[in-house]
Amino acid sequence: MPLPDEKARLEIFGIHCKDKPLASDVNLEDLAKATPGLVGSDIEAICRRASMLAIREFLSGLGSRPEASEVAGFEIAAGHFEEALRKFRE
């Protein structure tokens, strides 16, 4: 089976980011371009790791019981994806 091309990787990122609160600086096309040679499970892992990094960062800035209004501001930023990609390649 051939590796997914850039268009397929973009679709895979779209699937795994569909219901995630992405910040405006996240560009899925850039992520697809930056991930040649990766397969769907790799991309899924990167999306999950970016999500977890964002959650950890967000929760570290909140008290023990965050208010609903605080949670509404949660976003996964481009930096979280960059760090997830960096850790994936280590």
QUIFENNOR-V434123 format. One record per backbone hydrogen bond with DSSP energy under -1.0 kcal/mol. CO is the residue of the C=O (numbers start at 1). NH is the residue of the N-H. E is the energy in kcal/mol with one decimal. If there is no record, write none. Layout:
# QUIFENNOR-V434123
co=CO nh=NH e=E
co=CO nh=NH e=E
This chain:
# QUIFENNOR-V434123
co=5 nh=9 e=-2.8
co=6 nh=10 e=-2.3
co=7 nh=11 e=-1.9
co=8 nh=12 e=-2.3
co=9 nh=13 e=-2.9
co=10 nh=14 e=-2.4
co=11 nh=15 e=-2.1
co=12 nh=16 e=-2.3
co=13 nh=17 e=-1.3
co=17 nh=20 e=-1.6
co=20 nh=22 e=-1.6
co=21 nh=76 e=-2.8
co=23 nh=26 e=-1.7
co=27 nh=31 e=-1.9
co=28 nh=32 e=-2.4
co=29 nh=33 e=-2.0
co=30 nh=34 e=-1.8
co=35 nh=38 e=-1.6
co=39 nh=43 e=-2.1
co=40 nh=44 e=-2.6
co=41 nh=45 e=-2.1
co=42 nh=46 e=-2.1
co=43 nh=47 e=-2.4
co=44 nh=48 e=-2.5
co=45 nh=49 e=-2.6
co=46 nh=50 e=-2.6
co=47 nh=51 e=-2.1
co=48 nh=52 e=-2.5
co=49 nh=53 e=-2.7
co=50 nh=54 e=-2.2
co=51 nh=55 e=-2.5
co=52 nh=56 e=-2.7
co=53 nh=57 e=-2.3
co=54 nh=58 e=-2.6
co=55 nh=59 e=-2.9
co=56 nh=60 e=-1.9
co=59 nh=62 e=-1.4
co=67 nh=71 e=-1.7
co=68 nh=72 e=-1.6
co=70 nh=73 e=-1.0
co=71 nh=74 e=-1.8
co=76 nh=23 e=-2.9
co=77 nh=81 e=-1.4
co=78 nh=82 e=-2.6
co=79 nh=83 e=-2.4
co=80 nh=84 e=-2.2
co=81 nh=85 e=-2.7
co=82 nh=86 e=-2.3
co=83 nh=87 e=-2.6
co=84 nh=88 e=-2.1
co=85 nh=89 e=-1.9
